[in-house]
Amino acid sequence: MEPIERELLKIRGKIVELYRMDDNTYKAFATEYLDDDEIVGVGESDDRESAIKLALQDLYIELKNTR
């Protein structure tokens, strides 16, 4: 799977990198800041909005577990 399209979004104060893959699935990475040491949430889905939602949920869980 190779990315064919990339979007950088700001949703609910979080930064989301969204990739559309060559098999028409979506992969999203959510962070609080663009930083190399930042905690990242990841989501994958056939649906754009679902991938974003899963990435944000994963980020919130990761942040909760590290604080």
C-alpha distances in whole Angstrom, upper triangle without the diagonal:
4,7,9,12,14,17,19,22,25,26,29,29,26,23,20,16,14,11,10,6,6,7,9,9,10,10,14,16,20,22,26,26,24,25,24,26,25,24,20,19,16,15,12,13,13,16,16,19,19,16,18,21,19,18,22,23,22,23,27,27,26,28,31,30,31,34
4,6,9,11,15,17,20,23,24,28,28,25,21,18,15,13,9,9,5,6,8,10,10,11,11,14,15,19,22,25,25,22,24,22,25,24,23,20,20,16,16,14,15,15,17,16,20,19,16,18,21,20,19,22,24,22,23,27,27,26,28,31,31,31,34
4,6,7,11,14,16,20,21,25,25,22,18,15,12,10,6,6,4,6,9,9,9,9,9,11,13,17,19,23,22,20,21,21,23,22,22,18,18,15,14,13,14,14,15,14,17,17,14,16,19,18,17,20,22,21,21,25,26,25,27,30,30,30,33
4,7,11,14,17,20,22,25,26,23,20,17,13,11,7,6,6,6,9,9,10,10,11,13,16,19,21,24,24,22,24,23,26,25,25,21,21,18,17,15,15,15,15,14,17,18,16,17,21,20,19,22,24,24,24,27,29,28,29,32,33,33,35
4,7,10,13,17,18,22,23,20,17,14,11,8,6,5,7,9,12,10,11,10,11,12,14,17,19,22,21,19,22,22,25,23,23,20,19,17,16,15,15,14,14,12,15,17,14,15,18,19,17,20,23,22,22,25,27,26,28,31,31,32,34
4,7,10,14,15,19,19,16,13,10,7,6,5,7,9,12,14,13,12,10,10,10,11,13,16,18,18,16,18,19,21,20,20,17,17,15,14,14,15,15,15,12,14,16,13,13,17,17,15,17,20,20,19,22,24,24,25,28,29,28,30
4,6,10,12,16,16,14,10,8,6,5,6,9,12,15,17,15,14,11,11,9,11,12,14,16,16,14,17,19,21,19,19,16,16,15,14,15,15,16,15,11,13,15,13,11,15,16,14,15,19,19,18,21,23,23,23,26,28,27,29
4,7,10,13,13,11,7,6,5,6,9,12,15,18,20,18,17,13,12,10,10,10,11,13,12,11,14,16,18,16,17,14,15,14,15,16,17,18,17,13,14,16,14,11,15,16,13,14,18,18,16,19,21,21,21,24,26,25,26
4,6,10,10,8,6,5,6,8,11,14,17,20,22,19,17,14,13,10,10,9,11,12,12,12,15,18,19,17,17,14,14,14,14,16,17,18,16,12,12,14,13,10,13,15,12,12,16,17,15,17,20,20,19,22,24,24,25
4,7,6,6,5,6,9,11,14,17,20,24,25,22,20,17,16,12,12,9,10,10,10,11,15,18,19,16,16,14,14,15,16,18,19,21,18,15,13,16,14,11,13,15,13,11,15,16,14,15,19,19,18,20,23,22,23
4,5,5,6,7,10,12,15,18,21,24,25,22,20,16,16,12,12,9,10,10,12,14,17,20,20,17,16,14,13,14,14,17,18,20,17,14,11,13,13,9,10,13,11,9,12,14,12,13,17,17,16,18,21,21,22
4,6,8,10,14,15,19,21,24,28,28,25,23,19,18,15,14,11,11,10,12,15,18,21,21,17,16,15,14,16,16,19,20,22,19,16,14,15,15,11,11,14,12,9,12,14,12,12,15,16,15,17,20,20,20
4,7,10,13,15,19,22,25,29,29,27,25,21,19,15,14,10,9,7,9,12,15,18,18,15,15,14,14,16,17,20,22,24,22,19,16,18,17,13,14,16,14,11,14,15,12,12,16,16,14,16,19,19,18
4,6,10,13,16,19,22,26,26,24,22,18,16,12,10,7,6,5,7,10,13,15,15,12,12,11,11,13,14,17,19,22,20,17,15,16,14,11,12,13,10,8,11,12,9,10,14,14,12,15,17,17,17
4,7,10,13,17,19,23,24,22,20,16,14,10,8,6,5,6,7,8,11,13,14,11,11,10,10,12,13,16,18,20,19,15,14,16,14,10,12,14,10,9,13,13,11,13,16,15,14,17,19,19,19
4,6,10,13,16,19,20,18,16,12,10,7,6,4,7,9,10,10,13,15,16,13,12,10,9,10,10,13,15,17,15,12,11,13,10,7,10,11,8,8,12,12,10,13,16,15,15,18,20,20,21
4,7,10,13,16,18,16,14,10,8,6,5,6,9,11,11,10,13,14,16,13,13,10,10,10,10,12,14,16,15,12,12,14,10,9,12,13,10,11,14,14,13,16,18,17,18,21,22,22,23
4,7,10,13,14,12,11,7,6,4,7,9,12,15,15,14,17,17,19,17,16,13,12,10,9,10,11,12,11,8,10,11,8,7,11,12,10,12,15,14,14,17,19,19,20,23,24,24,26
4,6,10,11,10,8,6,5,6,9,12,15,18,18,16,19,19,21,19,18,15,14,11,10,10,11,11,11,9,12,13,10,10,14,14,12,15,17,17,17,20,22,21,22,25,26,26,29
4,7,8,6,6,5,7,9,12,15,18,21,22,20,22,22,24,22,22,18,17,14,12,10,10,9,10,8,12,13,10,12,15,15,14,17,19,19,20,23,24,24,25,28,29,29,32
4,5,5,5,6,7,11,13,17,20,23,24,22,24,23,25,24,23,19,18,14,13,10,10,10,12,11,14,15,12,14,17,16,16,19,21,20,21,24,25,25,27,29,30,30,33
4,5,7,9,11,14,17,21,24,27,27,25,27,26,28,27,26,23,22,18,16,13,13,12,14,14,17,18,15,18,21,20,19,23,25,24,25,28,29,28,31,33,33,34,37
4,6,9,11,15,18,21,25,28,29,27,29,28,30,28,27,23,22,18,16,12,11,9,12,13,17,16,14,17,20,19,19,22,24,23,25,28,28,28,31,33,33,34,37
4,7,10,13,17,20,23,26,27,26,28,28,30,28,26,23,21,17,14,11,9,7,9,10,13,13,12,15,17,17,17,20,22,22,23,26,27,27,29,32,32,33,36
4,7,10,14,17,20,24,25,24,26,26,27,25,23,19,17,14,11,7,6,4,7,8,11,11,9,12,14,13,14,17,18,18,20,23,23,23,26,28,28,30,32
4,7,10,13,17,20,21,20,22,22,24,21,20,16,14,11,8,6,5,6,7,6,9,9,6,9,11,11,11,14,16,15,17,20,20,21,23,25,26,27,29
4,7,10,14,17,18,17,19,19,20,18,16,13,11,7,6,4,7,9,10,8,10,10,6,8,11,10,8,12,14,13,14,17,18,17,20,22,23,23,26
4,7,10,14,15,14,16,17,18,15,14,10,8,6,5,6,9,11,11,9,10,9,6,6,9,8,6,9,11,11,11,14,15,15,17,19,20,21,23
4,7,10,12,11,13,13,14,11,10,6,6,5,7,9,12,15,14,12,13,12,9,8,10,9,6,8,11,9,9,12,14,13,14,17,18,18,20
4,7,9,10,12,13,13,10,8,6,5,6,8,12,14,17,16,14,13,13,10,8,9,9,6,6,9,8,6,9,12,11,11,14,16,16,17
4,6,7,9,10,10,7,6,5,7,9,12,15,18,21,20,17,16,16,14,11,13,13,9,8,11,10,7,9,12,10,10,13,15,14,15
4,7,9,11,11,7,8,8,10,13,15,19,21,24,23,20,19,19,17,14,15,15,12,10,13,12,9,10,13,11,10,13,15,14,14
4,6,9,9,7,9,10,12,15,17,20,23,26,25,21,21,21,19,16,17,18,14,13,16,15,12,13,16,14,13,16,18,16,16
4,7,9,7,10,10,13,15,17,20,23,25,24,21,21,22,19,17,19,19,15,15,18,17,14,16,18,16,15,19,20,18,19
4,6,5,9,10,14,16,19,22,25,28,27,24,24,24,21,19,21,21,17,17,19,18,14,17,19,16,15,19,19,17,18
4,6,9,10,14,15,19,21,25,28,27,25,25,25,22,20,22,21,17,18,20,18,15,18,19,16,16,19,19,17,18
4,7,9,13,15,19,22,25,28,28,26,26,25,22,21,22,21,17,17,19,17,14,16,17,13,13,16,16,13,15
4,6,10,13,16,19,23,26,25,23,23,22,19,18,19,18,14,14,16,13,10,13,14,11,10,14,14,12,13
4,7,10,14,17,20,24,23,21,21,20,17,16,16,15,11,11,13,10,7,10,10,7,7,11,11,9,11
4,6,10,13,17,20,20,18,18,17,14,12,13,12,8,9,11,8,6,9,10,8,9,12,12,12,14
4,7,11,14,17,17,15,15,13,11,10,10,8,5,6,7,5,4,8,8,7,9,12,12,13,15
4,7,10,14,14,13,13,11,8,8,9,7,4,8,9,6,7,11,11,10,13,15,15,16,19
4,7,10,11,10,10,8,5,6,7,5,4,8,8,7,9,12,12,13,15,17,18,19,21
4,7,8,9,10,8,5,8,9,7,8,11,12,11,13,16,16,16,19,21,21,22,25
4,5,7,8,6,5,9,10,8,10,13,13,13,16,18,18,19,22,23,24,26,28
4,7,9,8,8,11,12,12,13,16,17,17,19,22,22,23,25,27,28,29,32
4,6,5,6,9,10,11,12,15,15,17,19,20,21,23,24,26,27,29,31
4,6,5,7,9,10,11,13,15,16,17,19,20,21,23,25,26,27,29
4,5,5,6,9,10,11,12,14,15,17,18,20,21,23,24,26,27
4,5,5,6,9,10,10,12,14,15,16,18,20,21,22,24,26
4,6,5,6,9,10,11,12,14,15,16,18,20,21,23,25
4,5,5,6,9,10,11,12,14,15,17,18,20,21,23
4,5,5,6,9,10,11,12,14,15,17,18,20,21
4,5,5,6,9,10,11,12,14,15,17,18,20
4,5,5,6,9,10,10,12,14,15,17,18
4,5,5,6,9,10,11,12,14,15,17
4,5,5,6,9,10,11,12,15,16
4,6,5,6,9,10,11,12,15
4,5,5,6,9,10,11,12
4,5,5,6,9,10,11
4,5,5,6,9,10
4,5,5,6,9
4,5,5,6
4,6,6
4,6
4
